[in-house]
Amino acid sequence: MATRLGLPVSTTHSIMGGVIGMGVASVGASKVTWIAPPGTTGTAVINTGVVSVVMAWIIAPGFSAIFAAIVFSITKYAVMLRKNPVMKALALVPVYFAITACLLCMLLLWKGGYYEINLTDPQLAGTIVGTGAGFGLLIAAFLMPWLYRVVVKDDWQLRWYHIALGPLLLRRAEPPAPPADFQGAIRNFYEGHLTKEELESKRAAMGATDVESGGVTTEAKGVDSVRSEEDSREEITTPPKKGLIGPKPEGLAWYSGPMLFWYFKKAIFNGVDQDVIGAQKKQSVLAPDMEEKHAHAAHYDNKAEFMYSFLQVMTACTASFVHGANDVSNAIGPYSTIYQIWQSGALPPDGEASVPLWILGFGGAALIIGLWTYGYHIMHNLGNRLTLHSPSRGFSMELGSTITIIIATRLKLPVSTTQCITGAIVGVGLCNGDWRALNWRMIAWIYSGWLLTLPCTGIISGCLMGIIINAPRWGLSLSS
């Protein structure tokens, strides 16, 4: 339900709410661990119990916003606002790659999976730093010469597979002039997004143009009418996007071969055939005028942004890996416990259930299927509808979120990747220096979903559990 409404709620907190509701219905509220009792030090354990969820509402987005803002501020002031930002990016991007590799190695060594890793603290530190430094050197030796040729030298003949040539690319001759119809090797990451000055001049020009319609000019219609006319004009001039499904065959029976094949394609590819970027540009109650909000965000050098697009892929993959280590683990935890009780007829010793590999595979497969079929609803709201995105901003958001989740995983705090990435988006958006660059209405909508997740899932789970344990047993009695 939340996904259909575009509410990016927490899987972790949904599972915890379900467990709490089940516990209240079956054994009573007094048996639920709302806050862990004081340990040997006499202080309460805050990373256990329901209180940890309440704390996560503040800790997860707050720390993600701080880390993401720090990363983006370094990028902004050390690269984007300096003279010749392209050369500055060439020097700094390998460092960010190395840091990301360090974080990924850190998570692998801390979690360990099924393999017990017995390393001393100095050995752990050396392994982490060595892995990051080695990966950074590989990036500097192979990717950066390719980027130098493409971005600085405008070598339009290079392809992605030429990255393997590495330093040999620096000895490559100057490229010939590109053909007249060449569109450029680097896409414009700010295409369709106007600066504040461009937006003001555009709307002023439209407002000054007299378009007679029933005796009312455009100037008298006001800004809202001008915006609606802009939207309608864009819809007319923008060609329809060719998707994977294609148009529905007309004049055929539903059981005909072409029609059945079309239904098959729609069932399989509907989730990935959605135009998420186009949907983010549409006006809605939660996003009334994103064009104006995007205008408050600064536009940086497009070639420097291109370099960070490769880094964004790396940080996004790392964030996905961390998501599997945190959220998916929390989601399959109750399933693993139920499976072990069904298999052995007893509760897991020490409250820790072993997780078979097939359950981990099941959780990963379910995650992929959910993203493939229904994930576009969340992508509509977590993209440009919160604030303007670009590669330098996107990588900062992913890296800040990853740092927070890794720290929380180490401290065994049940934080949510959804909350972390949302907090990171807000943190980077505030670095524009203008609070109007953020869509606060959408942020409030998302936060309300977080607050409602725990009680809603708890009530539903408790009601279902109450129905089950009070259902007619036809003479059978429950064993004590």
C-alpha positions in Angstrom: 0.0 0.0 0.0 2.8 2.4 0.9 4.7 1.7 -2.3 1.6 2.3 -4.4 1.1 5.7 -2.7 4.8 6.6 -3.3 5.6 6.4 0.4 9.2 5.2 0.8 8.6 3.4 4.2 11.2 1.3 6.0 11.3 -2.4 5.5 13.1 -2.7 8.8 10.5 -0.9 10.8 7.7 -2.7 9.0 9.1 -6.0 10.1 9.6 -4.7 13.6 6.1 -3.4 13.7 4.8 -6.8 12.6 6.8 -8.6 15.3 5.6 -6.2 18.0 1.9 -6.6 17.0 2.3 -10.3 17.0 3.9 -10.3 20.4 1.3 -8.0 22.0 -1.5 -10.2 20.6 0.0 -13.5 21.7 1.9 -12.9 25.0 0.9 -9.3 26.0 2.6 -5.9 25.8 4.6 -6.6 29.0 6.6 -9.3 27.2 7.7 -6.9 24.4 11.2 -5.4 24.9 10.4 -1.7 24.7 13.8 -0.8 26.0 16.6 -3.2 27.0 17.3 -3.4 30.8 20.5 -1.9 32.0 23.6 -4.0 31.5 26.6 -4.5 33.7 27.5 -0.8 33.5 24.1 0.3 34.8 23.1 2.1 31.6 20.3 1.2 29.3 21.1 -0.5 26.0 19.7 1.9 23.4 20.3 -0.3 20.3 17.8 -3.0 21.4 14.1 -2.8 21.7 11.4 -0.6 20.3 13.2 2.6 21.5 15.8 1.9 18.8 13.2 2.4 16.1 12.2 5.8 17.6 15.8 6.8 17.8 16.4 5.7 14.2 13.7 8.3 13.0 16.2 11.0 14.1 19.6 9.3 14.0 19.4 7.7 10.5 18.4 10.7 8.4 20.3 13.1 10.6 23.7 11.5 10.4 23.2 10.7 6.7 22.4 14.3 6.0 25.6 15.3 7.9 27.9 12.9 6.1 26.4 13.6 2.7 26.7 17.4 3.3 30.3 17.0 4.3 31.1 15.0 1.1 29.3 17.3 -1.2 30.8 20.4 0.5 34.3 19.1 -0.1 33.4 18.4 -3.7 31.7 21.7 -4.2 34.4 23.9 -2.7 37.5 21.9 -3.8 36.3 21.1 -7.3 33.1 22.6 -8.6 33.6 26.3 -7.6 37.4 26.3 -8.4 39.1 27.4 -11.6 39.4 24.6 -14.1 37.1 22.1 -12.2 37.7 19.4 -14.7 41.4 19.0 -13.8 40.4 19.2 -10.1 37.9 16.4 -10.6 40.6 14.3 -12.3 42.7 14.5 -9.2 39.9 14.0 -6.6 37.8 11.3 -8.2 40.3 8.4 -7.7 40.4 9.4 -4.0 36.7 9.0 -3.7 36.9 5.6 -5.5 39.5 4.5 -2.9 37.3 5.7 0.0 34.3 3.8 -1.4 36.4 0.6 -1.8 37.6 1.0 1.9 34.0 1.2 3.1 33.0 -1.9 1.1 36.0 -3.8 2.4 35.2 -2.6 5.9 31.7 -4.0 5.8 32.9 -7.4 4.4 35.5 -7.7 7.2 33.1 -6.7 9.9 30.2 -8.8 8.8 32.2 -11.8 7.6 29.1 -13.8 6.5 29.6 -17.5 7.0 33.4 -17.1 7.3 35.0 -16.2 10.6 37.6 -13.5 10.1 40.2 -13.5 12.9 42.3 -10.4 12.3 43.8 -8.0 14.8 42.8 -4.3 14.7 46.1 -3.3 13.0 45.6 -6.1 10.4 42.0 -5.0 9.8 43.2 -1.4 9.3 46.0 -2.4 7.0 43.7 -4.6 4.9 41.0 -1.9 4.6 43.5 0.9 3.6 45.4 -1.4 1.3 42.3 -2.5 -0.6 41.2 1.1 -1.0 44.6 2.3 -2.1 45.0 -0.5 -4.6 41.6 0.1 -6.1 42.3 3.9 -6.3 45.5 3.2 -8.1 43.7 1.0 -10.6 41.2 3.8 -11.3 44.0 6.4 -11.6 45.9 4.1 -14.0 43.0 3.0 -16.3 39.9 5.1 -15.9 41.4 8.6 -15.5 43.5 8.5 -18.7 40.3 7.6 -20.6 38.4 10.4 -18.9 41.2 12.8 -19.7 41.1 12.0 -23.4 37.3 12.1 -23.6 36.7 15.2 -21.4 39.8 17.3 -21.8 40.9 16.4 -25.3 37.3 15.8 -26.7 38.3 12.5 -28.2 35.0 11.5 -29.7 36.3 8.3 -31.2 36.9 6.6 -27.9 34.6 3.9 -26.6 34.1 2.4 -23.1 36.2 -0.7 -23.9 39.2 1.6 -24.5 39.5 2.0 -20.8 41.6 -1.2 -20.7 44.4 0.6 -22.6 45.0 2.7 -19.6 48.2 4.9 -19.8 48.6 4.1 -23.5 45.7 6.4 -24.2 47.9 9.4 -23.1 50.2 8.7 -26.2 47.2 8.7 -28.6 47.3 11.3 -31.4 45.0 14.3 -31.4 41.5 13.3 -32.6 40.2 14.5 -36.0 37.3 17.0 -36.2 33.9 15.3 -35.4 31.3 15.0 -38.1 28.7 17.7 -38.4 25.9 15.6 -37.0 27.9 14.5 -33.9 25.8 15.3 -30.8 28.8 15.2 -28.4 30.2 12.4 -26.2 29.0 14.0 -22.9 25.4 14.4 -22.2 24.0 17.6 -20.6 23.1 16.6 -17.0 21.2 19.9 -16.6 19.1 19.5 -19.7 15.5 20.7 -19.1 16.5 22.3 -15.8 16.7 26.1 -15.9 18.7 28.4 -13.7 16.9 31.0 -11.6 17.7 33.8 -14.1 16.7 31.6 -17.1 13.4 30.7 -15.4 12.6 34.4 -14.6 13.3 35.6 -18.1 11.3 32.7 -19.6 8.2 33.4 -17.5 8.6 37.2 -18.0 8.6 36.7 -21.7 5.5 34.4 -21.6 3.7 36.8 -19.3 4.4 39.8 -21.6 3.1 38.0 -24.6 -0.6 38.8 -25.3 -2.4 35.6 -26.1 -6.0 36.5 -26.5 -8.3 33.8 -25.2 -11.9 34.8 -24.5 -10.8 38.4 -23.8 -8.2 37.4 -21.2 -4.5 37.8 -21.8 -1.8 35.5 -20.6 -0.5 38.3 -18.3 -3.9 38.5 -16.6 -4.1 34.7 -16.2 -1.3 34.7 -13.6 1.7 32.4 -13.0 -0.3 29.2 -12.5 -1.9 29.5 -16.0 1.5 30.2 -17.5 2.9 27.0 -15.8 0.0 24.9 -17.1 0.6 26.3 -20.6 4.3 25.4 -20.3 3.4 21.9 -19.3 0.9 21.4 -22.2 3.3 22.8 -24.7 6.1 20.4 -23.5 3.7 17.5 -23.7 2.9 18.4 -27.4 6.4 19.0 -28.5 8.0 16.0 -26.7 8.0 12.9 -28.8 6.6 9.8 -27.2 9.2 7.5 -25.7 9.6 4.1 -27.4 9.3 1.5 -24.7 9.8 -2.2 -24.3 6.1 -3.0 -24.4 5.0 -1.1 -27.4 1.5 0.0 -28.4 -1.5 -2.3 -27.7 -2.7 -4.1 -30.8 -6.1 -2.8 -31.9 -9.0 -4.8 -33.4 -7.9 -8.2 -32.1 -9.5 -10.6 -29.7 -7.9 -10.9 -26.3 -7.0 -14.6 -27.0 -5.2 -13.9 -30.3 -1.4 -14.4 -30.5 -0.3 -10.8 -30.8 -2.7 -9.7 -28.0 -1.5 -12.5 -25.6 2.1 -11.6 -26.4 1.4 -7.9 -25.6 -0.1 -8.9 -22.3 2.9 -11.1 -21.5 5.3 -8.2 -22.2 3.2 -5.8 -20.1 3.2 -8.3 -17.2 7.0 -8.7 -17.4 8.3 -5.3 -18.4 5.7 -2.9 -17.0 7.8 -1.9 -14.0 11.0 -1.2 -16.0 9.2 0.5 -18.9 8.1 3.4 -16.8 9.4 6.9 -17.7 10.5 7.8 -14.2 12.3 11.0 -15.3 9.2 12.2 -17.2 6.9 11.4 -14.3 9.1 13.5 -12.0 8.5 16.6 -14.2 4.7 16.4 -13.9 2.8 18.7 -11.5 1.2 17.1 -8.5 -0.2 18.0 -5.1 3.1 17.0 -3.5 5.3 18.6 -6.2 3.4 21.7 -7.4 6.3 23.6 -9.0 9.5 21.7 -9.2 10.8 23.8 -12.0 11.1 26.8 -9.6 12.7 24.6 -6.9 15.3 23.3 -9.3 16.1 26.8 -10.3 17.3 27.6 -6.8 20.0 24.9 -7.2 23.4 25.8 -8.7 24.5 24.4 -12.0 28.1 23.3 -12.2 30.5 22.5 -15.0 29.0 19.7 -17.1 32.3 18.0 -17.9 33.2 17.8 -14.2 29.7 16.3 -13.5 30.4 13.7 -16.2 33.4 12.4 -14.2 31.3 12.0 -11.1 28.8 9.9 -13.1 31.2 7.0 -13.0 31.7 7.5 -9.3 28.0 7.6 -8.8 27.7 4.1 -10.3 30.3 2.8 -7.8 28.6 4.4 -4.8 25.2 3.2 -5.9 26.4 -0.4 -6.2 28.0 -0.1 -2.8 24.8 1.3 -1.3 22.9 -1.6 -2.8 25.4 -4.0 -1.3 25.0 -2.3 2.1 21.2 -2.4 1.7 21.4 -6.2 1.4 23.6 -6.4 4.5 21.1 -4.3 6.6 17.5 -4.1 5.4 17.3 -7.6 3.7 18.9 -9.2 6.8 16.2 -7.5 9.0 13.5 -8.6 6.6 14.4 -12.3 6.5 15.2 -12.5 10.2 11.6 -13.5 11.3 11.4 -15.9 8.4 14.6 -17.7 9.5 13.3 -18.0 13.0 9.9 -19.4 11.9 11.7 -21.9 9.6 14.0 -23.1 12.4 11.0 -23.5 14.8 9.2 -25.5 12.1 12.2 -27.6 11.5 13.3 -28.3 15.1 10.1 -27.7 17.1 12.0 -25.4 19.5 13.1 -21.8 19.9 16.6 -21.0 18.6 19.2 -21.1 21.4 20.2 -17.7 22.7 17.5 -16.1 20.5 19.7 -16.4 17.4 18.5 -18.4 14.4 20.9 -19.8 11.8 20.1 -18.5 8.3 20.4 -21.1 5.5 21.8 -19.9 2.2 18.6 -20.5 0.3 16.8 -18.1 2.6 19.4 -15.4 1.8 18.9 -16.2 -1.9 15.1 -16.0 -1.5 15.4 -12.6 0.2 17.7 -11.3 -2.6 15.4 -12.6 -5.3 12.4 -11.0 -3.7 14.2 -7.7 -3.5 15.0 -7.8 -7.2 11.5 -8.8 -8.2 10.0 -6.0 -6.1 12.3 -3.4 -7.7 11.6 -4.8 -11.2 7.8 -4.8 -10.9 6.9 -2.0 -8.5 9.9 0.1 -7.6 9.1 2.9 -10.0 6.5 4.3 -7.6 9.3 5.1 -5.1 11.6 6.3 -7.8 9.0 8.9 -8.8 9.3 10.6 -5.4 12.9 10.0 -4.3 14.4 11.6 -7.4 14.2 15.1 -8.7 10.9 15.6 -6.9 12.9 16.3 -3.7 15.6 18.4 -5.1 17.7 18.8 -8.2 20.0 15.8 -8.8 23.3 15.7 -10.7 26.2 13.2 -10.6 28.2 15.1 -8.1 25.1 15.4 -5.9 24.0 11.8 -6.4 27.4 10.3 -5.5 27.5 12.5 -2.3 24.0 11.2 -1.3 24.9 7.6 -1.9 28.3 7.9 -0.1 26.8 9.7 2.9 24.0 7.1 3.2 26.5 4.2 2.9 28.7 5.6 5.7 25.7 5.9 8.0 24.4 2.4 7.3 27.9 0.8 7.8 28.3 2.5 11.1 24.8 1.4 12.1 25.4 -2.1 11.0 28.5 -2.2 13.2 26.6 -0.9 16.2 23.7 -3.2 15.5 21.2 -0.4 15.1 18.2 -1.3 13.0 18.3 1.8 10.7 16.6 2.0 7.4 18.3 2.6 4.0 15.2 4.5 3.0 15.6 7.0 5.8 19.3 7.2 5.3 19.1 8.1 1.6 16.2 10.5 2.2 18.3 12.3 4.9 21.3 12.4 2.6 19.2 14.0 -0.2 18.0 16.7 2.3 21.6 17.3 3.5 22.9 17.8 -0.1 19.9 19.9 -1.0 20.6 22.3 1.9 24.2 22.7 0.6 22.7 24.8 -2.2 22.5 27.6 0.4 18.8 28.1 -0.3 16.1 26.1 1.6 13.7 26.7 -1.3 15.7 24.2 -3.4 14.0 21.4 -1.4 10.5 20.2 -1.8 9.5 20.3 1.9 6.0 19.2 1.2 7.3 15.9 -0.2 9.7 15.5 2.7 6.8 15.9 5.2 4.8 13.3 3.3 7.7 10.9 3.5 8.3 11.5 7.2 4.6 11.0 7.9 4.9 7.6 6.3 7.8 6.7 8.6 5.8 7.6 11.7 2.8 5.6 10.5 4.7 2.5 9.6 5.3 1.0 13.0 1.7 1.4 14.4 0.0 0.4 11.2 2.0 -2.8 10.7 1.7 -3.5 14.4 -2.1 -3.2 14.3 -2.5 -5.3 11.2 -0.1 -8.0 12.5 -1.8 -8.0 16.0 -5.3 -8.4 14.4 -4.2 -11.3 12.3 -2.5 -13.0 15.2 -5.5 -12.4 17.4 -7.8 -14.0 14.7 -5.5 -17.0 14.4 -5.1 -17.8 18.1 -8.8 -17.3 18.8 -10.0 -19.3 15.8 -12.2 -22.4 16.3 -10.0 -25.5 17.0 -12.7 -28.2 16.6 -11.7 -30.0 19.8 -8.0 -29.5 19.5 -6.2 -27.7 22.3 -3.0 -25.7 22.2 -0.1 -27.2 24.1 1.3 -25.1 26.8 
